[in-house]
């Protein structure tokens, strides 16, 4: 690993203060970072000169983020690729649990897999990127539905039967609404043999820079390896994975 450059680290420390504050003066930055006053003035002056900070007005000694910071953030957002970023995080999570990890998005009443990493075990879930499944039968789909206003969920399923995939699938709207409320409160969805008689699954929501749920991440396990201890561990892990992907998409908790 390359050696960190102290001057660059201090410059980033200054900029990151503005994640929590709209504007700050040099004395306020000095107090928060505990740096020498001359060092802060040099850092602020350089960041101002390069367009990463700018004065808030002539009658104040305070600064706010400059246009260059906005340009960098916009360039980052424009180049984000959910499938690519999802694949990278899914690989990390799969390596930690050795089980199948998916990232999916909702399209109408279906969930669409956009990223996938297979389990390393011989017995595993069979799936593919691009595959669609009914959202109400999957932990991924229920996570995405739980993020919607209930009126929108009702509209999605207006005149639409909840066809089962297995005998464990939810088949009526009242039961679906109840489970979505529980998922929204808990933050993790659970599926036990609802889309596949031999597979259990947990999922958590993925958010973008605005805080909106734009995807979900799941971990799927054959029921022969499923028990209460495994479920508890995977619930924590899928939360971690979804949070890591959300961070890559610009979300801050």
C-alpha positions in Angstrom: 0.0 0.0 0.0 1.4 3.4 -1.0 2.3 5.8 1.8 -0.4 8.4 2.6 0.6 12.0 1.9 -0.2 14.1 5.1 -0.8 17.4 3.2 -3.4 15.6 0.9 -5.0 14.0 3.9 -5.4 17.3 5.6 -6.9 18.9 2.5 -9.5 16.0 2.4 -10.2 16.5 6.1 -11.1 20.1 5.4 -13.4 19.2 2.5 -15.1 16.4 4.4 -16.2 18.9 7.1 -18.5 20.3 4.5 -20.4 17.0 4.4 -22.0 18.1 7.6 -21.9 21.9 7.3 -23.1 24.3 4.6 -20.5 26.9 5.5 -17.5 27.2 7.8 -14.9 29.9 8.6 -11.2 29.2 8.8 -11.3 29.5 12.7 -14.1 27.0 12.8 -12.1 24.6 10.6 -9.1 25.1 12.8 -11.1 24.3 15.9 -12.7 21.2 14.5 -9.5 19.7 13.0 -7.0 20.8 15.7 -4.6 22.0 13.0 -2.3 25.1 13.2 -4.0 28.3 12.1 -1.5 29.0 9.4 -1.9 25.4 8.0 -5.6 25.9 7.7 -5.3 29.2 6.0 -2.9 27.7 3.5 -5.2 24.7 2.9 -8.3 26.9 2.6 -6.5 29.3 0.3 -5.3 26.5 -2.0 -8.8 24.8 -2.1 -10.4 28.2 -2.8 -7.9 28.9 -5.6 -8.6 25.5 -7.2 -12.4 26.0 -7.0 -13.1 23.3 -4.4 -14.1 26.0 -1.8 -15.5 29.4 -2.4 -16.3 32.4 -0.1 -20.0 32.7 0.8 -20.0 36.4 0.2 -17.9 39.6 0.5 -19.1 40.5 4.0 -18.2 37.1 5.6 -15.1 35.1 6.2 -16.9 31.8 5.7 -16.5 29.3 2.9 -18.8 26.7 1.2 -18.1 24.0 -1.3 -17.1 25.4 -4.7 -18.1 24.5 -8.2 -15.2 22.1 -8.7 -16.5 19.9 -5.9 -19.9 19.8 -7.6 -18.3 18.9 -10.9 -16.4 16.0 -9.4 -19.5 14.7 -7.7 -21.6 15.0 -10.8 -19.0 13.2 -12.9 -18.9 10.4 -10.3 -22.7 10.1 -10.3 -22.9 10.1 -14.1 -20.4 7.3 -14.4 -21.9 5.0 -11.8 -23.1 1.6 -13.1 -25.4 -0.2 -10.7 -24.6 -3.6 -12.3 -20.9 -3.1 -12.2 -20.8 -1.7 -8.7 -23.3 -4.4 -7.5 -21.0 -7.1 -9.0 -18.0 -5.8 -7.1 -19.8 -5.7 -3.8 -21.5 -9.1 -4.4 -18.1 -10.7 -5.0 -16.9 -9.4 -1.6 -20.0 -10.6 0.2 -20.0 -14.0 -1.5 -16.3 -14.5 -0.5 -17.3 -13.9 3.1 -20.2 -16.3 3.2 -19.5 -18.7 0.2 -23.2 -18.5 -0.8 -25.0 -17.1 -3.8 -25.4 -13.3 -3.8 -27.7 -11.3 -6.1 -28.4 -7.7 -6.7 -31.8 -6.9 -8.3 -34.1 -4.1 -9.3 -37.9 -3.9 -9.6 -39.6 -3.7 -12.9 -43.4 -3.5 -12.3 -44.4 -6.6 -10.4 -41.2 -8.4 -11.2 -37.7 -8.4 -9.8 -34.8 -8.4 -12.3 -31.4 -9.8 -11.4 -28.6 -7.3 -12.5 -25.6 -8.9 -10.7 -24.9 -12.3 -9.4 -22.0 -14.3 -7.8 -22.4 -18.1 -7.4 -21.9 -20.0 -4.2 -18.6 -22.0 -4.0 -20.5 -25.0 -2.7 -21.4 -27.9 -5.1 -25.1 -27.6 -4.0 -26.2 -24.1 -4.9 -29.0 -22.0 -6.3 -29.4 -22.0 -10.1 -30.1 -18.5 -11.5 -28.8 -16.0 -14.0 -28.3 -12.3 -14.6 -31.3 -11.0 -16.5 -33.7 -13.5 -15.0 -37.1 -12.2 -13.8 -39.1 -13.5 -10.9 -42.4 -12.3 -9.4 -41.4 -9.7 -6.8 -43.9 -11.0 -4.2 -42.2 -14.4 -4.2 -38.6 -13.3 -3.5 -36.8 -11.6 -0.6 -35.3 -9.2 -3.2 -38.7 -8.3 -4.6 -40.3 -7.9 -1.2 -37.5 -5.6 -0.1 -38.1 -3.4 -3.1 -41.9 -3.4 -2.6 -41.6 -2.6 1.1 -39.9 0.7 0.1 -42.9 1.9 -1.8 -46.0 3.7 -0.5 -48.7 1.2 0.1 -51.0 2.9 -2.4 -48.4 2.3 -5.1 -48.1 -1.4 -4.1 -51.9 -1.6 -4.4 -51.7 0.0 -7.8 -49.1 -2.5 -9.0 -51.3 -5.4 -8.0 -54.6 -3.9 -9.0 -56.3 -6.6 -11.1 -53.1 -8.7 -10.8 -53.2 -12.1 -9.2 -50.5 -13.1 -6.8 -49.6 -16.3 -8.6 -47.6 -18.7 -6.4 -44.3 -20.3 -7.4 -44.4 -22.8 -4.5 -46.8 -23.8 -1.8 -45.0 -21.3 0.5 -45.6 -18.2 -1.8 -47.8 -15.3 -0.6 -51.0 -15.4 -2.6 -53.1 -12.6 -1.2 -52.6 -8.9 -0.9 -53.5 -8.7 2.8 -50.7 -11.1 3.7 -48.3 -9.3 1.4 -49.1 -5.9 2.9 -48.5 -7.3 6.4 -45.1 -8.7 5.5 -44.1 -5.5 3.7 -44.8 -3.5 6.8 -42.7 -5.9 8.8 -39.8 -5.7 6.3 -40.0 -1.9 6.3 -39.7 -1.8 10.1 -37.0 -4.4 10.3 -34.9 -3.5 7.2 -34.3 -7.1 6.1 -36.6 -9.4 4.1 -36.8 -13.1 4.5 -37.9 -15.8 2.1 -38.2 -19.5 2.9 -38.9 -21.7 -0.1 -41.3 -19.1 -1.7 -39.7 -19.0 -5.1 -37.8 -22.3 -5.0 -38.8 -25.3 -2.7 -35.1 -25.8 -1.9 -33.8 -22.3 -1.2 -34.1 -19.7 1.6 -33.0 -16.1 1.3 -32.4 -12.8 3.1 -32.3 -9.4 1.4 -31.7 -5.7 2.3 -32.3 -2.4 0.4 -29.7 -0.5 -1.6 -30.1 3.3 -1.6 -28.7 6.0 -3.9 -27.4 9.4 -3.2 -30.9 10.8 -2.6 -31.7 8.0 -0.1 -34.2 6.4 -2.5 -34.2 2.5 -2.6 -33.0 1.7 -6.1 -32.1 -2.0 -5.7 -31.7 -4.8 -3.2 -29.0 -7.3 -2.3 -29.8 -10.9 -1.3 -28.0 -14.0 -0.1 -29.5 -17.3 -1.1 -28.8 -20.6 0.6 -30.1 -24.2 0.0 -32.3 -25.2 2.9 -29.9 -28.1 3.8 -27.5 -25.4 5.0 -30.2 -23.1 6.5 -30.8 -22.8 10.3 -31.4 -20.1 12.8 -27.7 -19.4 13.4 -27.1 -19.1 9.6 -30.0 -16.8 9.1 -28.9 -14.5 11.9 -25.4 -14.3 10.5 -26.6 -13.7 6.9 -29.0 -11.0 8.0 -26.1 -9.0 9.4 -24.0 -9.7 6.3 -26.6 -8.7 3.8 -27.1 -5.5 5.7 -23.4 -4.9 5.5 -23.4 -5.6 1.7 -26.4 -3.4 1.0 -24.8 -0.6 3.0 -21.5 -1.0 1.1 -23.2 -0.9 -2.3 -25.3 2.1 -1.2 -22.1 3.9 -0.2 -20.6 3.2 -3.6 -23.8 4.8 -5.1 -23.3 7.9 -3.1 -25.6 7.3 -0.2 -24.5 8.5 3.3 -26.2 7.2 6.4 
